[in-house]
Amino acid sequence: MLDERRMQRNRSRLEEDRERLKAELARLTAATDDRERPGLSTHMADHGSEVFEQAKNLAIGERLRITLESVNRALEKMDAGTYAVCDRCGGPIDPARLKALPNATLCKSCQTLMEQAPRLR
């Protein structure tokens, strides 16, 4: 289990991550809103570049939203007193794992199983 000092350090890091992710999403949304819609330019090459940029920004935005959700989930678990407990098996999550990835919700064993699951089918 985590001691109080490490728990506070992880909370601070998660809160900083949350603010950074929100700011990145806001910048990305503003940049996307400022761009022309694909198909409105007069050059075919411009259209292709715009479509590529739009697709790239959508993928980046989705990754940022997923990460923000996991950060919020970790903070909710802290508030509920279930932080550092694996969502799958209920066992403890290694403090070293949480130091590297404070928004982890699975222990290393369960994370490995989840990552291998698609390959096992």
N, CA, C and O atoms as a DFTB+ gen file, in Angstrom:
484 C
 N C O
     1  1       0.839      -1.191       0.000
     2  2       0.000       0.000       0.000
     3  2       0.881       1.252       0.000
     4  3       2.052       1.201       0.376
     5  1       0.310       2.349      -0.418
     6  2       1.058       3.603      -0.494
     7  2       1.009       4.347       0.831
     8  3      -0.016       4.365       1.513
     9  1       2.131       4.959       1.183
    10  2       2.110       5.797       2.371
    11  2       1.484       7.144       2.001
    12  3       1.318       7.460       0.823
    13  1       1.143       7.919       3.009
    14  2       0.426       9.183       2.803
    15  2       1.229      10.163       1.942
    16  3       0.660      10.867       1.108
    17  1       2.540      10.206       2.143
    18  2       3.391      11.126       1.367
    19  2       3.355      10.778      -0.121
    20  3       3.210      11.657      -0.971
    21  1       3.489       9.496      -0.424
    22  2       3.463       9.073      -1.824
    23  2       2.073       9.286      -2.426
    24  3       1.952       9.655      -3.594
    25  1       1.026       9.055      -1.629
    26  2      -0.341       9.269      -2.099
    27  2      -0.544      10.746      -2.465
    28  3      -1.139      11.054      -3.498
    29  1      -0.056      11.647      -1.627
    30  2      -0.176      13.081      -1.904
    31  2       0.631      13.473      -3.149
    32  3       0.183      14.292      -3.951
    33  1       1.799      12.894      -3.300
    34  2       2.625      13.164      -4.478
    35  2       1.906      12.717      -5.754
    36  3       1.896      13.428      -6.759
    37  1       1.307      11.528      -5.691
    38  2       0.572      11.033      -6.857
    39  2      -0.655      11.892      -7.144
    40  3      -0.960      12.169      -8.304
    41  1      -1.363      12.317      -6.094
    42  2      -2.523      13.186      -6.294
    43  2      -2.106      14.485      -6.975
    44  3      -2.762      14.937      -7.914
    45  1      -1.024      15.078      -6.505
    46  2      -0.544      16.331      -7.111
    47  2      -0.193      16.122      -8.579
    48  3      -0.530      16.940      -9.436
    49  1       0.481      15.030      -8.851
    50  2       0.863      14.744     -10.238
    51  2      -0.371      14.529     -11.119
    52  3      -0.428      15.020     -12.246
    53  1      -1.354      13.795     -10.600
    54  2      -2.586      13.565     -11.351
    55  2      -3.336      14.875     -11.605
    56  3      -3.850      15.098     -12.701
    57  1      -3.394      15.727     -10.598
    58  2      -4.076      17.017     -10.776
    59  2      -3.352      17.884     -11.804
    60  3      -3.993      18.558     -12.611
    61  1      -2.014      17.868     -11.778
    62  2      -1.243      18.608     -12.785
    63  2      -1.480      18.025     -14.175
    64  3      -1.653      18.763     -15.145
    65  1      -1.488      16.700     -14.262
    66  2      -1.757      16.037     -15.553
    67  2      -3.139      16.421     -16.074
    68  3      -3.311      16.695     -17.261
    69  1      -4.118      16.437     -15.176
    70  2      -5.490      16.785     -15.581
    71  2      -5.542      18.191     -16.176
    72  3      -6.159      18.400     -17.220
    73  1      -4.905      19.144     -15.522
    74  2      -4.907      20.520     -16.033
    75  2      -4.164      20.625     -17.365
    76  3      -4.606      21.328     -18.274
    77  1      -3.046      19.930     -17.476
    78  2      -2.273      19.944     -18.728
    79  2      -3.078      19.342     -19.866
    80  3      -3.101      19.892     -20.968
    81  1      -3.738      18.218     -19.614
    82  2      -4.540      17.559     -20.643
    83  2      -5.721      18.431     -21.068
    84  3      -6.029      18.516     -22.257
    85  1      -6.379      19.075     -20.113
    86  2      -7.482      19.978     -20.444
    87  2      -6.994      21.129     -21.317
    88  3      -7.657      21.512     -22.282
    89  1      -5.829      21.678     -20.973
    90  2      -5.275      22.783     -21.762
    91  2      -4.917      22.320     -23.172
    92  3      -5.182      23.027     -24.144
    93  1      -4.319      21.143     -23.286
    94  2      -3.973      20.616     -24.612
    95  2      -5.219      20.379     -25.447
    96  3      -5.236      20.693     -26.637
    97  1      -6.255      19.833     -24.842
    98  2      -7.512      19.616     -25.564
    99  2      -8.121      20.935     -26.014
   100  3      -8.628      21.038     -27.131
   101  1      -8.075      21.935     -25.156
   102  2      -8.619      23.251     -25.512
   103  2      -7.834      23.861     -26.675
   104  3      -8.430      24.418     -27.597
   105  1      -6.503      23.761     -26.638
   106  2      -5.677      24.289     -27.738
   107  2      -5.974      23.553     -29.036
   108  3      -6.106      24.172     -30.092
   109  1      -6.077      22.243     -28.956
   110  2      -6.347      21.441     -30.140
   111  2      -7.716      21.781     -30.727
   112  3      -7.865      21.897     -31.944
   113  1      -8.710      21.939     -29.859
   114  2     -10.052      22.283     -30.310
   115  2     -10.058      23.661     -30.958
   116  3     -10.683      23.862     -32.000
   117  1      -9.363      24.607     -30.338
   118  2      -9.300      25.955     -30.909
   119  2      -8.594      25.943     -32.263
   120  3      -9.035      26.609     -33.200
   121  1      -7.512      25.198     -32.367
   122  2      -6.769      25.120     -33.636
   123  2      -7.626      24.463     -34.710
   124  3      -7.599      24.875     -35.870
   125  1      -8.379      23.451     -34.326
   126  2      -9.249      22.757     -35.280
   127  2     -10.386      23.673     -35.725
   128  3     -10.742      23.694     -36.903
   129  1     -10.952      24.427     -34.791
   130  2     -12.050      25.344     -35.120
   131  2     -11.597      26.464     -36.045
   132  3     -12.379      26.955     -36.859
   133  1     -10.326      26.875     -35.923
   134  2      -9.795      27.965     -36.732
   135  2      -9.459      27.536     -38.154
   136  3      -9.309      28.384     -39.033
   137  1      -9.340      26.242     -38.393
   138  2      -8.968      25.744     -39.730
   139  2     -10.175      25.757     -40.654
   140  3     -11.327      25.676     -40.226
   141  1      -9.864      25.863     -41.928
   142  2     -10.911      25.744     -42.934
   143  2     -11.425      24.322     -42.971
   144  3     -10.687      23.386     -42.662
   145  1     -12.648      24.152     -43.336
   146  2     -13.208      22.818     -43.509
   147  2     -12.652      22.214     -44.795
   148  3     -12.545      22.911     -45.805
   149  1     -12.294      20.923     -44.774
   150  2     -11.799      20.286     -45.996
   151  2     -12.814      20.429     -47.129
   152  3     -14.023      20.327     -46.921
   153  1     -12.298      20.665     -48.313
   154  2     -13.152      20.773     -49.482
   155  2     -13.502      22.199     -49.852
   156  3     -14.059      22.432     -50.926
   157  1     -13.193      23.160     -48.996
   158  2     -13.528      24.552     -49.287
   159  2     -12.402      25.295     -50.000
   160  3     -12.607      26.410     -50.479
   161  1     -11.234      24.701     -50.075
   162  2     -10.139      25.356     -50.778
   163  2     -10.262      25.079     -52.268
   164  3     -11.067      24.251     -52.693
   165  1      -9.465      25.770     -53.046
   166  2      -9.554      25.601     -54.495
   167  2      -8.517      24.638     -55.045
   168  3      -8.581      24.296     -56.225
   169  1      -7.578      24.194     -54.249
   170  2      -6.519      23.316     -54.721
   171  2      -6.675      21.906     -54.149
   172  3      -6.907      21.736     -52.953
   173  1      -6.547      20.898     -55.016
   174  2      -6.690      19.513     -54.585
   175  2      -5.630      19.134     -53.548
   176  3      -5.930      18.407     -52.601
   177  1      -4.396      19.617     -53.714
   178  2      -3.326      19.311     -52.758
   179  2      -3.640      19.904     -51.384
   180  3      -3.358      19.285     -50.358
   181  1      -4.218      21.094     -51.368
   182  2      -4.603      21.713     -50.098
   183  2      -5.669      20.872     -49.408
   184  3      -5.635      20.685     -48.192
   185  1      -6.597      20.377     -50.178
   186  2      -7.671      19.542     -49.637
   187  2      -7.089      18.298     -48.962
   188  3      -7.492      17.955     -47.851
   189  1      -6.147      17.620     -49.621
   190  2      -5.522      16.428     -49.048
   191  2      -4.789      16.735     -47.760
   192  3      -4.873      15.972     -46.797
   193  1      -4.072      17.842     -47.733
   194  2      -3.350      18.243     -46.522
   195  2      -4.312      18.554     -45.388
   196  3      -4.065      18.193     -44.238
   197  1      -5.407      19.224     -45.714
   198  2      -6.393      19.573     -44.690
   199  2      -7.049      18.320     -44.104
   200  3      -7.248      18.222     -42.893
   201  1      -7.379      17.369     -44.973
   202  2      -7.993      16.128     -44.507
   203  2      -7.023      15.364     -43.608
   204  3      -7.423      14.833     -42.572
   205  1      -5.746      15.308     -44.001
   206  2      -4.735      14.633     -43.190
   207  2      -4.620      15.303     -41.824
   208  3      -4.616      14.616     -40.803
   209  1      -4.526      16.623     -41.788
   210  2      -4.401      17.356     -40.521
   211  2      -5.627      17.137     -39.636
   212  3      -5.507      16.974     -38.422
   213  1      -6.801      17.135     -40.254
   214  2      -8.023      16.926     -39.492
   215  2      -8.033      15.519     -38.865
   216  3      -8.383      15.362     -37.696
   217  1      -7.652      14.514     -39.641
   218  2      -7.615      13.145     -39.129
   219  2      -6.586      13.015     -38.011
   220  3      -6.839      12.359     -37.000
   221  1      -5.444      13.633     -38.194
   222  2      -4.392      13.594     -37.169
   223  2      -4.880      14.250     -35.882
   224  3      -4.681      13.711     -34.793
   225  1      -5.515      15.405     -36.002
   226  2      -6.010      16.111     -34.820
   227  2      -7.116      15.333     -34.118
   228  3      -7.204      15.352     -32.890
   229  1      -7.953      14.655     -34.879
   230  2      -8.992      13.825     -34.261
   231  2      -8.369      12.687     -33.460
   232  3      -8.822      12.386     -32.356
   233  1      -7.338      12.058     -34.004
   234  2      -6.670      10.957     -33.297
   235  2      -5.973      11.459     -32.042
   236  3      -6.055      10.824     -30.990
   237  1      -5.294      12.582     -32.143
   238  2      -4.621      13.163     -30.971
   239  2      -5.649      13.536     -29.915
   240  3      -5.446      13.274     -28.729
   241  1      -6.749      14.144     -30.335
   242  2      -7.805      14.533     -29.405
   243  2      -8.404      13.336     -28.686
   244  3      -8.674      13.395     -27.487
   245  1      -8.610      12.254     -29.420
   246  2      -9.165      11.038     -28.811
   247  2      -8.202      10.473     -27.766
   248  3      -8.630      10.071     -26.684
   249  1      -6.915      10.442     -28.081
   250  2      -5.910       9.949     -27.138
   251  2      -5.882      10.827     -25.888
   252  3      -5.793      10.314     -24.773
   253  1      -5.958      12.154     -26.067
   254  2      -5.973      13.074     -24.928
   255  2      -7.217      12.844     -24.063
   256  3      -7.123      12.844     -22.835
   257  1      -8.376      12.648     -24.691
   258  2      -9.620      12.406     -23.930
   259  2      -9.544      11.100     -23.140
   260  3      -9.969      11.048     -21.986
   261  1      -9.010      10.057     -23.751
   262  2      -8.882       8.767     -23.056
   263  2      -7.950       8.894     -21.854
   264  3      -8.232       8.364     -20.780
   265  1      -6.841       9.601     -22.046
   266  2      -5.894       9.798     -20.946
   267  2      -6.520      10.632     -19.840
   268  3      -6.350      10.328     -18.660
   269  1      -7.245      11.685     -20.215
   270  2      -7.923      12.525     -19.224
   271  2      -8.939      11.704     -18.436
   272  3      -9.050      11.866     -17.220
   273  1      -9.679      10.829     -19.107
   274  2     -10.634       9.964     -18.406
   275  2      -9.926       9.062     -17.395
   276  3     -10.432       8.856     -16.291
   277  1      -8.769       8.528     -17.757
   278  2      -8.053       7.648     -16.825
   279  2      -7.499       8.435     -15.637
   280  3      -7.460       7.925     -14.518
   281  1      -7.077       9.661     -15.876
   282  2      -6.602      10.515     -14.773
   283  2      -7.767      10.829     -13.834
   284  3      -7.630      10.738     -12.614
   285  1      -8.907      11.196     -14.405
   286  2     -10.086      11.478     -13.570
   287  2     -10.512      10.240     -12.790
   288  3     -10.900      10.340     -11.626
   289  1     -10.442       9.084     -13.423
   290  2     -10.795       7.824     -12.750
   291  2      -9.861       7.564     -11.566
   292  3     -10.315       7.155     -10.498
   293  1      -8.572       7.798     -11.751
   294  2      -7.612       7.592     -10.658
   295  2      -7.909       8.547      -9.499
   296  3      -7.837       8.148      -8.337
   297  1      -8.240       9.795      -9.804
   298  2      -8.575      10.752      -8.741
   299  2      -9.864      10.343      -8.025
   300  3      -9.966      10.503      -6.809
   301  1     -10.841       9.822      -8.758
   302  2     -12.067       9.319      -8.138
   303  2     -11.758       8.153      -7.204
   304  3     -12.318       8.056      -6.112
   305  1     -10.858       7.266      -7.643
   306  2     -10.474       6.132      -6.805
   307  2      -9.788       6.614      -5.532
   308  3      -9.995       6.035      -4.465
   309  1      -8.977       7.660      -5.625
   310  2      -8.339       8.222      -4.426
   311  2      -9.408       8.697      -3.453
   312  3      -9.355       8.405      -2.259
   313  1     -10.385       9.438      -3.986
   314  2     -11.453       9.966      -3.130
   315  2     -12.274       8.851      -2.495
   316  3     -12.755       8.992      -1.370
   317  1     -12.435       7.745      -3.215
   318  2     -13.226       6.618      -2.709
   319  2     -12.414       5.677      -1.824
   320  3     -12.969       4.758      -1.221
   321  1     -11.101       5.903      -1.743
   322  2     -10.250       5.041      -0.926
   323  2      -9.875       3.730      -1.600
   324  3      -9.461       2.783      -0.932
   325  1     -10.017       3.669      -2.929
   326  2      -9.700       2.433      -3.649
   327  2      -8.511       2.607      -4.593
   328  3      -8.265       1.756      -5.449
   329  1      -7.777       3.706      -4.437
   330  2      -6.591       3.928      -5.264
   331  2      -5.541       2.874      -4.907
   332  3      -5.428       2.477      -3.747
   333  1      -4.792       2.431      -5.882
   334  2      -3.738       1.413      -5.728
   335  2      -4.317       0.012      -5.585
   336  3      -3.615      -0.913      -5.175
   337  1      -5.611      -0.149      -5.925
   338  2      -6.263      -1.450      -5.923
   339  2      -6.646      -1.762      -7.368
   340  3      -7.291      -0.951      -8.033
   341  1      -6.254      -2.919      -7.844
   342  2      -6.510      -3.328      -9.225
   343  2      -8.016      -3.453      -9.478
   344  3      -8.739      -4.081      -8.704
   345  1      -8.474      -2.842     -10.579
   346  2      -9.893      -2.915     -10.951
   347  2     -10.317      -4.329     -11.343
   348  3     -11.494      -4.670     -11.225
   349  1      -9.396      -5.140     -11.797
   350  2      -9.739      -6.473     -12.296
   351  2      -9.699      -7.542     -11.197
   352  3     -10.670      -8.272     -10.996
   353  1      -8.570      -7.626     -10.492
   354  2      -8.408      -8.720      -9.521
   355  2      -8.584      -8.277      -8.072
   356  3      -8.717      -9.118      -7.182
   357  1      -8.587      -6.972      -7.824
   358  2      -8.743      -6.474      -6.457
   359  2      -7.467      -6.507      -5.634
   360  3      -7.472      -6.151      -4.456
   361  1      -6.371      -6.934      -6.256
   362  2      -5.088      -6.959      -5.562
   363  2      -4.425      -5.592      -5.572
   364  3      -4.905      -4.666      -6.226
   365  1      -3.331      -5.468      -4.850
   366  2      -2.633      -4.179      -4.805
   367  2      -1.877      -3.908      -6.109
   368  3      -1.385      -4.825      -6.767
   369  1      -1.803      -2.632      -6.456
   370  2      -0.978      -2.198      -7.586
   371  2       0.360      -1.779      -6.995
   372  3       0.411      -1.009      -6.036
   373  1       1.430      -2.283      -7.564
   374  2       2.782      -2.023      -7.078
   375  2       3.044      -0.511      -7.024
   376  3       2.801       0.186      -8.009
   377  1       3.538       0.007      -5.885
   378  2       3.854       1.431      -5.785
   379  2       4.819       1.919      -6.876
   380  3       4.719       3.062      -7.320
   381  1       5.743       1.066      -7.304
   382  2       6.658       1.469      -8.380
   383  2       5.892       1.700      -9.680
   384  3       6.217       2.611     -10.441
   385  1       4.877       0.878      -9.935
   386  2       4.032       1.059     -11.136
   387  2       3.281       2.379     -11.039
   388  3       3.185       3.116     -12.020
   389  1       2.748       2.679      -9.860
   390  2       2.008       3.922      -9.677
   391  2       2.920       5.146      -9.735
   392  3       2.490       6.231     -10.128
   393  1       4.170       4.966      -9.345
   394  2       5.120       6.076      -9.455
   395  2       5.354       6.402     -10.931
   396  3       5.427       7.571     -11.311
   397  1       5.470       5.367     -11.754
   398  2       5.692       5.563     -13.194
   399  2       4.414       5.978     -13.908
   400  3       4.455       6.781     -14.840
   401  1       3.281       5.435     -13.479
   402  2       2.002       5.671     -14.145
   403  2       0.921       5.852     -13.073
   404  3       0.199       4.903     -12.767
   405  1       0.799       7.053     -12.500
   406  2      -0.114       7.248     -11.380
   407  2      -1.586       7.019     -11.711
   408  3      -2.403       6.873     -10.802
   409  1      -1.938       6.984     -12.998
   410  2      -3.330       6.737     -13.371
   411  2      -3.590       5.264     -13.701
   412  3      -4.633       4.932     -14.265
   413  1      -2.654       4.385     -13.354
   414  2      -2.846       2.947     -13.580
   415  2      -3.995       2.443     -12.721
   416  3      -4.097       2.778     -11.541
   417  1      -4.862       1.631     -13.329
   418  2      -5.990       1.057     -12.587
   419  2      -5.908      -0.468     -12.552
   420  3      -6.761      -1.128     -11.959
   421  1      -4.879      -1.019     -13.188
   422  2      -4.670      -2.462     -13.194
   423  2      -3.265      -2.780     -12.693
   424  3      -2.322      -2.033     -12.951
   425  1      -3.134      -3.891     -11.976
   426  2      -1.796      -4.349     -11.592
   427  2      -1.076      -4.818     -12.860
   428  3      -1.700      -4.983     -13.908
   429  1       0.208      -5.026     -12.759
   430  2       1.003      -5.399     -13.932
   431  2       0.509      -6.706     -14.549
   432  3       0.427      -6.815     -15.772
   433  1       0.184      -7.687     -13.733
   434  2      -0.296      -8.982     -14.247
   435  2      -1.591      -8.832     -15.028
   436  3      -1.725      -9.377     -16.123
   437  1      -2.533      -8.105     -14.476
   438  2      -3.817      -7.916     -15.162
   439  2      -3.657      -7.062     -16.418
   440  3      -4.322      -7.310     -17.424
   441  1      -2.789      -6.068     -16.369
   442  2      -2.539      -5.243     -17.561
   443  2      -1.965      -6.110     -18.675
   444  3      -2.362      -5.982     -19.834
   445  1      -1.038      -6.985     -18.328
   446  2      -0.451      -7.893     -19.318
   447  2      -1.521      -8.798     -19.915
   448  3      -1.561      -9.000     -21.128
   449  1      -2.383      -9.339     -19.069
   450  2      -3.480     -10.190     -19.559
   451  2      -4.409      -9.426     -20.495
   452  3      -4.817      -9.951     -21.531
   453  1      -4.739      -8.202     -20.137
   454  2      -5.636      -7.392     -20.967
   455  2      -5.001      -7.072     -22.322
   456  3      -5.686      -7.050     -23.345
   457  1      -3.691      -6.825     -22.323
   458  2      -3.001      -6.516     -23.570
   459  2      -2.874      -7.746     -24.454
   460  3      -2.847      -7.627     -25.679
   461  1      -2.798      -8.916     -23.852
   462  2      -2.656     -10.155     -24.631
   463  2      -4.002     -10.718     -25.063
   464  3      -4.049     -11.546     -25.973
   465  1      -5.079     -10.304     -24.449
   466  2      -6.404     -10.861     -24.723
   467  2      -6.755     -10.865     -26.214
   468  3      -7.224     -11.891     -26.708
   469  1      -6.551      -9.765     -26.959
   470  2      -6.900      -9.820     -28.389
   471  2      -6.100     -10.865     -29.159
   472  3      -6.596     -11.428     -30.135
   473  1      -4.882     -11.125     -28.736
   474  2      -4.039     -12.092     -29.425
   475  2      -4.429     -13.529     -29.103
   476  3      -4.102     -14.447     -29.856
   477  1      -5.129     -13.729     -27.986
   478  2      -5.494     -15.079     -27.574
   479  2      -6.720     -15.605     -28.321
   480  3      -7.009     -16.800     -28.271
   481  1      -7.415     -14.755     -28.987
   482  2      -8.638     -15.164     -29.709
   483  2      -8.336     -15.890     -30.967
   484  3      -9.253     -16.296     -31.681
